[in-house]
Amino acid sequence: MDKIKELKNMINESKNIVVFTGAGVSTDSGLKDFRSKDGLYKKKSPYPAEYMLSSDCFYRHTEEFFDYYKENFNCLAVLPNDTHKFIKKLEDIGKLKAVITQNIDGLHTKAGNKNVFEVHGTIYKNHCLKCHKEYPADYIFNSKGIPKCKCGSVIKPDVVLYGETLPENDYNGGLSAISEADMLIVCGSSLTVYPASGMLEMFSGKYLVIINNSETPYDYKANLVINDNLAKVSKELLNYL
């Protein structure tokens, strides 16, 4: 059976769908992923990319961190693509109960999804390390050098850096959603970044579907694996829904 047709049948049979997304979902909106041949990890930077996105870099090399962060993660003008629209459509027809995303770009919220668990945080929330005053994303990206609070302290984006724990509310909420789902669709994630990828262990529903350009460590557990262009698959599914 054609894989798209098989996926459509699974969606028809399901009543509680959860979608888990990674960086591959946002590449068609013009954002870079991390591990592909043109990804951020291949881009030249003062230190290796994983270190540039670490808490150690943030606190020890703050200026270099913000230069890198503002250059690579300013997605304020970026718009949702067909994959985001497909996921929103699943919610509109009453099938989708939650989105769990590793992305910090806020595109699921821009697309209109209501129940989004951002397990790696978001660029849209930022706080002063001293007085905890909150600041919008444009304040960070429009600042020169290190963004500072009115109290003089550094403002930190509420994104999860290497060496930090995942936000408790989003992580626990995501786990709960997965445990209750009868279908879990993974879109655009290599499923190699732990502990977020480990959330899949909570799934005990009927259908696990993985849509990704390359293989993942969870393919052997999936009922259906589609290694194809996500935009192409999403467009077909949009036409179906």
SULBELZI-V235489 format. One record per helix or strand of 2 or more residues. SS is the DSSP state (alpha for helix, beta for strand). FROM is the first residue (numbers start at 1). TO is the last residue. Records with the same first field share a line. If there is no record, write none. Layout:
SS->FROM-TO ; FROM-TO
This chain:
alpha->3-13 ; 23-25 ; 27-29 ; 40-42 ; 49-52 ; 55-60 ; 62-72 ; 82-92 ; 107-111 ; 137-141 ; 168-180 ; 197-202 ; 219-221 ; 230-240
beta->17-21 ; 96-101 ; 116-118 ; 121-128 ; 134-135 ; 154-159 ; 183-187 ; 207-211 ; 224-226
